[in-house]
Amino acid sequence: LKDFDYVAASSVEEAVGLLAARGDRARILAGGTDILVQLREGLQEADLVVDVKKIPDLLEVRWTADGGLSIGAAVPCIRLYRDRRIASAFPAVADSARIIGGWQIQSRASLGGNLCNSSPAADSIPALIACQAQCLIAGPQGTRTTPVESFCTAPGKNVLSRGEFLLAVEFPPARPRSSSRYVRFIPRNEMDIAVAGCGAFVELNERLDTVVSARIALAAVAPTPLFAREASEWLAGKPAAEESFAAAGQQAKNVVRPIDDMRGTIPFRLQLVAVLTRRALAGAADRIRQQKT
Ligand SMILES: Cc1cc2nc3c(=O)[nH]c(=O)nc-3n(C[C@H](O)[C@H](O)[C@H](O)COP(=O)(O)OP(=O)(O)OC[C@H]3O[C@@H](n4cnc5c(N)ncnc54)[C@H](O)[C@@H]3O)c2cc1C
């Protein structure tokens, strides 16, 4: 591990100033479960590591009066799935937080770190896209927001520019008769990287038999996590039944660009997209029906 300076920033302004001054020689540290491994293995280099865990704004979970939610970027996974209100309003996010590593990792690993590491296989990102989350970004010019589906640009790359970092992830209020689900396939029972993953959001009509709106997002089947927009929009007005969810799963295959690697072949990943999409949609719809009984 090469030497680097370490600063624990205590405010957003201090972190922005340090990042702007040191440019691409500075790296952010939240839980450290990705960045410390990458620095040690020489996959990343830094002269300065800015720890953002001491900035109070980044550790806040805040609800707005209308039921919107803001999760500070450094909030660890364990807080997300242990929080009953988050798990009830945005269950796909809790699903993903619960399976990121084991509990030791979950006690450190942050939602913001998972997003900013920008792995194509990151488990939280499809869940965030499905739940229509937005990134709140701080930088030298103040703050800006961007939808999570536009955040990642390539494996390990995202839209953050010099001096910018992720402040929080923001969610619109959960709609009535809506829910979400994240599922992934891994060859072992736990502690592995997704061969493919799917986050789905479903909103049903009052009779709970028709889809009003849906969102499907996929991991590990393209250079970035993907929003399957056409398949999502196609579902609006369709019966909330297995046949519709299976058909949406077939359509979702049209937008993916999987690779062959040691975890899975291209045909296998395509098959997983169809199966996981159907299961995530059906799982979200089941959750809505359970709320009603
Ligand atoms: C044993 C093990 C198992 C794992 N299992 C999984 C898994 O099942 N699924 C999965 O998706 N991941 C997994 N991971 C990867 C990792 O734990 C997650 O990606 C985690 O959420 C990263 O969060 P962190 O706070 O530790 O990020 P860090 O390591 O602190 O940072 C990650 C990256 O994001 C940047 N960053 C962090 N916070 C910010 C911010 N606020 N603004 C801008 N940039 C920022 C850092 O500079 C760095 O590039 C695993 C890792 C380990 C070691």
The ligand as a Tripos MOL2 file, in Angstrom:
@<TRIPOS>MOLECULE
LIG
   53    58     1     0     0
SMALL
NO_CHARGES

@<TRIPOS>ATOM
      1 C1        -16.2750   -9.3420    1.2600 C.3       1 LIG1
      2 C2        -17.0010   -8.3350    0.4050 C.ar      1 LIG1
      3 C3        -18.2500   -8.6590   -0.0870 C.ar      1 LIG1
      4 C4        -18.9440   -7.7520   -0.8810 C.ar      1 LIG1
      5 N1        -20.1790   -8.1140   -1.3520 N.ar      1 LIG1
      6 C5        -20.8550   -7.2630   -2.1570 C.ar      1 LIG1
      7 C6        -22.1300   -7.6370   -2.6730 C.ar      1 LIG1
      8 O1        -22.6580   -8.7170   -2.3930 O.2       1 LIG1
      9 N2        -22.7600   -6.7620   -3.4860 N.ar      1 LIG1
     10 C7        -22.2290   -5.5450   -3.8190 C.ar      1 LIG1
     11 O2        -22.8690   -4.7910   -4.5640 O.2       1 LIG1
     12 N3        -21.0120   -5.1650   -3.3350 N.ar      1 LIG1
     13 C8        -20.3170   -5.9870   -2.5190 C.ar      1 LIG1
     14 N4        -19.0830   -5.6120   -2.0350 N.ar      1 LIG1
     15 C9        -18.5080   -4.3220   -2.4200 C.3       1 LIG1
     16 C10       -18.6800   -3.1860   -1.3650 C.3       1 LIG1
     17 O3        -18.8250   -3.6830   -0.0520 O.3       1 LIG1
     18 C11       -19.8790   -2.2760   -1.6920 C.3       1 LIG1
     19 O4        -19.7200   -1.7380   -2.9920 O.3       1 LIG1
     20 C12       -20.0370   -1.1480   -0.6670 C.3       1 LIG1
     21 O5        -21.3640   -0.6970   -0.6900 O.3       1 LIG1
     22 C13       -19.1020    0.0310   -0.8730 C.3       1 LIG1
     23 O6        -19.3850    0.9970    0.1440 O.3       1 LIG1
     24 P1        -18.2150    1.6450    1.0210 P.3       1 LIG1
     25 O7        -18.8700    2.6560    1.9030 O.co2     1 LIG1
     26 O8        -17.3820    0.6260    1.6810 O.co2     1 LIG1
     27 O9        -17.3970    2.3840   -0.1490 O.3       1 LIG1
     28 P2        -15.8730    2.8230   -0.1950 P.3       1 LIG1
     29 O10       -14.9990    1.6410   -0.3570 O.co2     1 LIG1
     30 O11       -15.5730    3.7660    0.9200 O.co2     1 LIG1
     31 O12       -15.9330    3.6440   -1.5790 O.3       1 LIG1
     32 C14       -16.2470    2.9850   -2.7960 C.3       1 LIG1
     33 C15       -15.9840    3.9360   -3.9550 C.3       1 LIG1
     34 O13       -16.9240    5.0000   -3.9530 O.3       1 LIG1
     35 C16       -16.2810    6.2540   -3.7320 C.3       1 LIG1
     36 N5        -17.1420    6.9600   -2.7850 N.ar      1 LIG1
     37 C17       -17.5940    6.5070   -1.5880 C.ar      1 LIG1
     38 N6        -18.4620    7.3920   -1.0590 N.ar      1 LIG1
     39 C18       -18.5550    8.4160   -1.9410 C.ar      1 LIG1
     40 C19       -19.2930    9.6340   -1.9700 C.ar      1 LIG1
     41 N7        -20.1150    9.9750   -0.9640 N.pl3     1 LIG1
     42 N8        -19.1730   10.4380   -3.0430 N.ar      1 LIG1
     43 C20       -18.3300   10.1020   -4.0720 C.ar      1 LIG1
     44 N9        -17.6060    8.9820   -4.1000 N.ar      1 LIG1
     45 C21       -17.7080    8.1530   -3.0470 C.ar      1 LIG1
     46 C22       -14.8940    5.9240   -3.2060 C.3       1 LIG1
     47 O14       -13.9470    6.8960   -3.5380 O.3       1 LIG1
     48 C23       -14.6280    4.6160   -3.9210 C.3       1 LIG1
     49 O15       -14.2130    4.8550   -5.2420 O.3       1 LIG1
     50 C24       -18.3560   -6.4980   -1.2150 C.ar      1 LIG1
     51 C25       -17.0990   -6.1670   -0.7070 C.ar      1 LIG1
     52 C26       -16.4130   -7.0640    0.0870 C.ar      1 LIG1
     53 C27       -15.0560   -6.6790    0.6080 C.3       1 LIG1
@<TRIPOS>BOND
     1     1     2 1
     2     2     3 ar
     3     2    52 ar
     4     3     4 ar
     5     4     5 ar
     6     4    50 ar
     7     5     6 ar
     8     6     7 ar
     9     6    13 1
    10     7     8 2
    11     7     9 ar
    12     9    10 ar
    13    10    11 2
    14    10    12 ar
    15    12    13 ar
    16    13    14 ar
    17    14    15 1
    18    14    50 ar
    19    15    16 1
    20    16    17 1
    21    16    18 1
    22    18    19 1
    23    18    20 1
    24    20    21 1
    25    20    22 1
    26    22    23 1
    27    23    24 1
    28    24    25 2
    29    24    26 1
    30    24    27 1
    31    27    28 1
    32    28    29 2
    33    28    30 1
    34    28    31 1
    35    31    32 1
    36    32    33 1
    37    33    34 1
    38    33    48 1
    39    34    35 1
    40    35    36 1
    41    35    46 1
    42    36    37 ar
    43    36    45 ar
    44    37    38 ar
    45    38    39 ar
    46    39    40 ar
    47    39    45 ar
    48    40    41 1
    49    40    42 ar
    50    42    43 ar
    51    43    44 ar
    52    44    45 ar
    53    46    47 1
    54    46    48 1
    55    48    49 1
    56    50    51 ar
    57    51    52 ar
    58    52    53 1
@<TRIPOS>SUBSTRUCTURE
     1 LIG1         1 GROUP 0 **** ****
